């Protein structure tokens, strides 16, 4: 059994930065892929329209955001990646200081 989460984040509204961000995601560092998989994330997709990103995460039953955050905090390569990504990213309206990817609420299902 797996669970899905849906998150959003904005990119800086700069065509060159958006192009660079997409390029980085065509060749995500192997350490980042390993970190994602080892945390219990089974599938991850990111979509973009304009400068708005939308992420779909499919996770195992034992996945937790708290455990993933603790793993990331202790992983130098993940911290390096996150710092680099913040060059391209900006918080969505309404985010608190330090918040990046924001959980989205499901409002409809057929």
C-alpha positions, 0 to 999 in steps of 0.5 A: 500500500502506498500514499500520495502527497501533493506539494507546490513551490514557485520558481523565481520568474526568470526564464534563464533561471527556470531553464537552468532549474529544468536542466538540473532536473534532467541530471539530478545528482545520484546522491539525491536520487539515493536519498529520495529512494532511501527515505521511502519515496517510491515515485516523485514527479514534478510539473511546471506551469509558468513559475509554479511547480507541482510535485506528486510523491508516492510513498511507502506506508512507513514514510514520514516527513519528519524522518526525511527531514532528519535524514536530509539534515545529516546529509551534506550532499542533500544540503548542498543540493537544497542550497543550490536549488534555492537559487531558483526557488521562492516560497509560494504566497502565504508560506512562513519564513523557511518553508519551501515545498508546501502541502496542497489540500485535496478539494475534489476527487471523482 
